């Protein structure tokens, strides 16, 4: 199905997941690639096409200090540590948290099954709810998480309907108006600083470009017009429409990785600044029906003046680029 077609709403009862191993697709191309060059960082994807659902694994073998910024009313995260060797983004809602255990399993195998305290890896999982457009209960399990780690590469990352974003949807004022979301990325080198933004956009809100136009989501199937959700909600408020609960199951997951050294306080503010900026690209953002989470990570390799403010401002624009890349919009 083309990503430019509306995402179909659920039409029947879910088909169960029998938990037997199913064929996985590793390192799918999605709708394109974003190249990056950030030493110590690698990204891989793996998917179960019969979901469709998948994982995106961000690998940091040398480790990275981390600040986590969690927003909205439906956060799905395991871990959330101040230091990481890997992150595992996954579909499958809370069931998809199992994928992170597979990343642990693979890291344990790679470390020769060493269990001394200094050898223990640190992994967090974060999930999106991607059951809305499908009629099955397939979710990313530990096997898929391990395969996502095995598929990592250090030169480029797939964007579009791929990895943890393969079943993502956006613009869910009404599920019948939803369109496909996806995975986006953006990378920049500014002097000695390097910045990589990775995001999985499964938002209740729509995606908005820099001209202020809605480019994905809330598509009226009758008129073919996309409109800003504020128009719909203004009409509902004026009509005093009762008992209209927002569609559940929305989340945007983001990782911002840099080589710039920051204090813990600076890193936390950097995370807040970049995450807050993403409301320009996703509207509305951080709603009660979203579980938006951003991980800011640094490998602490170079020093630049005023890193939180200056780097945060540059990273905010990259985050917008990454959201647009998730829906393949120039």
C-alpha positions as CSV (number, residue, x, y, z in Angstrom):
1,X,0.0,0.0,0.0
2,X,1.3,3.4,-0.9
3,X,2.2,5.7,2.0
4,X,0.3,8.4,0.2
5,X,-3.0,6.6,0.6
6,X,-5.1,7.1,3.8
7,X,-4.2,4.6,6.6
8,X,-7.1,2.2,6.9
9,X,-9.0,2.1,10.2
10,X,-9.4,-1.2,12.0
11,X,-12.3,-3.0,10.5
12,X,-12.5,-6.4,12.4
13,X,-11.4,-8.2,15.5
14,X,-7.7,-8.6,15.9
15,X,-6.0,-11.8,14.7
16,X,-3.8,-13.2,17.5
17,X,-0.1,-13.5,17.6
18,X,0.9,-17.1,18.2
19,X,4.5,-16.1,19.2
20,X,6.1,-18.5,16.7
21,X,9.1,-17.1,15.0
22,X,8.1,-15.3,11.8
23,X,10.3,-14.1,8.9
24,X,11.7,-10.7,9.5
25,X,13.0,-8.1,7.1
26,X,16.3,-6.5,8.1
27,X,17.5,-3.1,7.0
28,X,14.7,-2.3,4.7
29,X,15.1,0.7,2.4
30,X,11.9,2.4,3.4
31,X,11.3,5.4,1.1
32,X,14.9,6.6,1.1
33,X,18.0,7.1,3.2
34,X,19.7,9.8,5.2
35,X,23.5,9.6,5.4
36,X,25.3,10.4,8.7
37,X,28.8,10.3,10.0
38,X,28.9,10.2,13.8
39,X,31.6,8.0,15.2
40,X,30.3,5.6,17.8
41,X,26.8,5.6,16.5
42,X,25.0,3.0,14.4
43,X,21.3,2.4,13.5
44,X,19.4,-0.6,12.3
45,X,15.9,-1.7,11.5
46,X,14.0,-4.9,11.4
47,X,10.3,-5.6,10.6
48,X,7.6,-8.2,10.7
49,X,5.8,-7.6,7.4
50,X,2.7,-9.5,8.4
51,X,2.1,-6.8,11.1
52,X,3.3,-4.6,9.7
53,X,5.4,-3.6,12.7
54,X,9.0,-3.2,13.5
55,X,11.9,-1.9,15.5
56,X,14.6,0.7,15.1
57,X,17.8,0.1,17.2
58,X,20.2,2.9,17.9
59,X,23.6,1.4,19.0
60,X,26.2,3.3,21.0
61,X,28.9,0.6,21.8
62,X,31.1,3.1,23.7
63,X,28.1,4.5,25.6
64,X,26.6,7.9,25.8
65,X,25.3,10.1,28.6
66,X,21.6,10.7,28.2
67,X,18.8,13.1,29.2
68,X,15.2,11.9,28.7
69,X,12.3,14.3,28.1
70,X,8.9,12.6,28.4
71,X,5.7,14.5,27.5
72,X,2.0,13.7,27.0
73,X,-0.5,11.4,28.7
74,X,0.5,8.0,27.3
75,X,4.3,7.5,27.6
76,X,5.5,3.9,27.0
77,X,9.2,3.6,28.1
78,X,11.2,1.0,29.8
79,X,14.5,2.2,31.4
80,X,15.0,5.9,30.7
81,X,18.5,5.7,32.1
82,X,21.1,8.6,32.3
83,X,23.5,6.5,30.2
84,X,23.0,4.1,27.3
85,X,24.7,1.6,25.0
86,X,21.5,1.2,22.9
87,X,18.0,2.4,22.4
88,X,15.2,0.2,21.0
89,X,12.2,2.0,19.4
90,X,9.4,-0.4,18.6
91,X,5.8,-0.7,17.5
92,X,3.4,-3.0,19.4
93,X,2.6,-0.6,22.2
94,X,3.4,-2.0,25.6
95,X,4.0,-5.5,24.1
96,X,6.7,-4.0,22.0
97,X,8.8,-3.3,25.1
98,X,9.8,-7.0,24.8
99,X,12.0,-6.0,21.8
100,X,14.5,-4.2,24.1
101,X,15.1,-7.5,26.0
102,X,16.3,-8.9,22.7
103,X,18.8,-6.1,22.3
104,X,20.1,-7.0,25.8
105,X,20.3,-10.7,24.7
106,X,22.4,-9.8,21.7
107,X,24.7,-7.6,23.6
108,X,25.2,-10.3,26.2
109,X,26.1,-12.7,23.5
110,X,28.6,-10.2,21.9
111,X,30.2,-9.7,25.3
112,X,30.9,-13.4,25.7
113,X,28.2,-13.7,28.3
114,X,30.2,-11.7,30.8
115,X,28.0,-10.6,33.7
116,X,30.5,-8.7,35.9
117,X,29.1,-5.3,36.8
118,X,31.4,-3.4,34.5
119,X,30.2,-5.5,31.5
120,X,26.5,-4.9,31.9
121,X,25.0,-3.0,29.0
122,X,22.4,-0.3,29.4
123,X,19.4,-0.3,27.1
124,X,16.1,1.5,27.1
125,X,13.0,0.7,25.1
126,X,10.3,3.1,23.9
127,X,7.1,2.2,22.0
128,X,4.4,3.5,19.7
129,X,0.9,2.2,19.3
130,X,0.7,0.9,15.7
131,X,-2.4,-1.4,16.0
132,X,-4.8,1.2,14.7
133,X,-4.6,0.5,10.9
134,X,-4.3,-3.3,11.2
135,X,-6.3,-6.4,12.3
136,X,-3.7,-8.5,14.1
137,X,-1.8,-8.6,17.3
138,X,1.7,-9.1,15.8
139,X,4.2,-7.1,17.9
140,X,8.0,-6.7,18.0
141,X,9.4,-9.4,20.3
142,X,12.9,-10.1,21.7
143,X,13.9,-11.9,18.5
144,X,13.1,-8.8,16.4
145,X,15.0,-6.5,18.8
146,X,18.1,-8.7,18.5
147,X,17.8,-8.7,14.7
148,X,17.5,-4.9,14.7
149,X,20.8,-4.7,16.5
150,X,22.4,-7.1,14.1
151,X,21.3,-4.9,11.2
152,X,22.9,-1.7,12.4
153,X,25.1,0.4,10.1
154,X,27.2,3.4,10.6
155,X,26.7,5.3,7.4
156,X,23.0,5.8,6.7
157,X,19.5,5.2,8.1
158,X,16.3,4.4,6.2
159,X,13.4,6.9,6.3
160,X,9.7,6.6,5.6
161,X,7.6,3.5,6.4
162,X,10.4,1.4,7.9
163,X,11.5,0.0,11.2
164,X,9.5,1.2,14.2
165,X,7.7,3.6,11.9
166,X,6.4,1.0,9.4
167,X,2.9,1.1,10.9
168,X,2.8,4.6,12.2
169,X,0.0,7.0,11.4
170,X,-0.6,10.7,11.8
171,X,-3.5,13.2,11.9
172,X,-6.0,11.2,13.9
173,X,-8.7,13.7,14.8
174,X,-10.8,10.8,13.4
175,X,-9.1,7.5,12.6
176,X,-10.8,7.6,9.2
177,X,-8.8,10.7,8.3
178,X,-5.4,9.3,9.4
179,X,-2.5,8.9,6.9
180,X,0.7,7.0,7.2
181,X,3.5,8.5,9.3
182,X,6.9,6.9,9.5
183,X,10.6,7.2,10.5
184,X,12.6,10.3,9.8
185,X,16.2,11.4,10.3
186,X,18.5,14.4,9.7
187,X,22.2,14.9,10.1
188,X,24.5,18.0,10.2
189,X,28.1,18.8,10.8
190,X,28.8,22.3,12.2
191,X,32.4,22.9,12.8
192,X,33.6,20.2,15.1
193,X,30.0,19.5,16.3
194,X,28.0,16.7,14.8
195,X,24.2,16.2,15.2
196,X,21.9,13.3,14.3
197,X,18.1,13.4,14.8
198,X,16.1,10.1,14.5
199,X,12.4,10.2,15.0
200,X,9.4,7.9,14.7
201,X,6.2,9.9,14.0
202,X,3.0,8.2,15.1
203,X,1.3,11.4,16.2
204,X,-2.3,12.3,16.9
205,X,-1.4,15.7,15.3
206,X,-0.7,16.5,11.7
207,X,2.7,17.1,10.1
208,X,3.2,20.8,9.1
209,X,5.9,22.2,6.8
210,X,7.8,25.4,7.1
211,X,5.2,27.3,5.1
212,X,2.6,26.3,7.7
213,X,0.8,23.9,5.4
214,X,-0.5,20.5,6.6
215,X,1.3,18.0,4.5
216,X,0.2,14.7,6.2
217,X,-2.7,13.7,8.2
218,X,-6.4,14.7,8.9
219,X,-7.3,14.0,5.3
220,X,-11.0,14.4,4.5
221,X,-11.8,11.3,2.4
222,X,-14.7,13.2,0.6
223,X,-13.0,16.4,-0.2
224,X,-9.4,15.3,-0.4
225,X,-8.5,18.3,1.8
226,X,-6.2,18.2,4.8
227,X,-6.9,20.8,7.4
228,X,-5.5,21.8,10.7
229,X,-7.0,20.0,13.7
230,X,-7.8,23.4,15.3
231,X,-10.5,23.9,12.8
232,X,-12.2,20.6,13.7
233,X,-11.9,21.1,17.4
234,X,-13.2,24.7,17.2
235,X,-16.3,23.3,15.5
236,X,-16.7,20.6,18.1
237,X,-16.4,23.2,20.9
238,X,-18.9,25.5,19.3
239,X,-21.3,22.7,18.8
240,X,-20.8,21.5,22.4
241,X,-20.3,18.0,21.1
242,X,-20.3,15.6,24.1
243,X,-18.3,12.5,24.8
244,X,-15.8,12.8,21.9
245,X,-12.7,11.1,23.2
246,X,-9.5,11.6,21.2
247,X,-8.3,8.5,19.3
248,X,-5.8,6.7,21.5
249,X,-2.5,5.2,20.7
250,X,-0.2,8.1,19.5
251,X,3.4,8.8,20.2
252,X,6.4,10.4,18.6
253,X,9.8,8.9,19.7
254,X,13.0,10.9,19.0
255,X,16.7,10.6,19.7
256,X,19.1,13.5,19.3
257,X,22.7,12.4,19.3
258,X,25.7,14.6,19.4
259,X,29.5,14.4,20.0
260,X,29.4,17.7,21.9
261,X,30.3,17.6,25.6
262,X,27.7,19.0,28.0
263,X,27.1,19.0,31.7
264,X,24.1,17.1,33.0
265,X,22.1,20.3,33.4
266,X,23.0,21.5,29.9
267,X,22.1,18.1,28.4
268,X,18.7,18.1,30.1
269,X,17.9,21.6,28.9
270,X,19.1,20.7,25.4
271,X,16.6,17.8,25.4
272,X,13.8,20.1,26.6
273,X,14.6,22.8,24.0
274,X,14.7,20.4,21.0
275,X,11.6,18.5,22.1
276,X,9.6,21.7,22.7
277,X,10.6,22.9,19.2
278,X,8.9,20.0,17.5
279,X,5.5,21.4,18.0
280,X,6.1,23.5,14.9
281,X,6.3,20.3,12.8
282,X,3.6,18.3,14.6
283,X,0.3,20.0,15.6
284,X,-1.1,19.4,18.1
285,X,1.8,17.9,20.0
286,X,2.3,16.5,23.6
287,X,-1.5,15.9,23.9
288,X,-3.2,13.7,26.5
289,X,-3.4,11.0,23.8
290,X,0.3,11.1,23.0
291,X,3.3,9.6,24.7
292,X,6.0,11.7,23.2
293,X,9.5,11.0,24.4
294,X,12.9,12.4,23.4
295,X,16.3,11.0,24.3
296,X,19.3,13.4,24.1
297,X,22.6,11.6,24.0
298,X,26.2,12.8,23.9
299,X,29.4,10.9,23.3
300,X,31.3,13.7,25.0
301,X,34.1,14.0,22.3
302,X,34.4,17.7,21.5
303,X,33.8,21.0,23.3
304,X,32.0,24.1,21.9
305,X,30.9,27.3,23.7
306,X,27.3,27.5,25.0
307,X,26.4,24.1,23.7
308,X,22.9,23.8,25.1
309,X,21.6,27.1,23.6
310,X,23.5,27.1,20.3
311,X,23.4,23.4,19.6
312,X,19.8,23.2,20.7
313,X,18.8,25.9,18.2
314,X,20.5,24.0,15.3
315,X,19.1,20.7,16.5
316,X,15.6,22.1,16.6
317,X,15.7,22.8,12.9
318,X,17.2,19.3,12.2
319,X,14.3,17.8,14.2
320,X,11.8,19.6,11.9
321,X,13.7,18.2,8.9
322,X,13.5,14.7,10.4
323,X,9.8,14.9,10.9
324,X,9.3,16.0,7.3
325,X,11.6,13.2,6.2
326,X,9.3,10.7,8.0
327,X,6.5,11.5,5.5
328,X,8.9,12.0,2.6
329,X,8.1,15.7,2.2
330,X,10.9,18.0,0.9
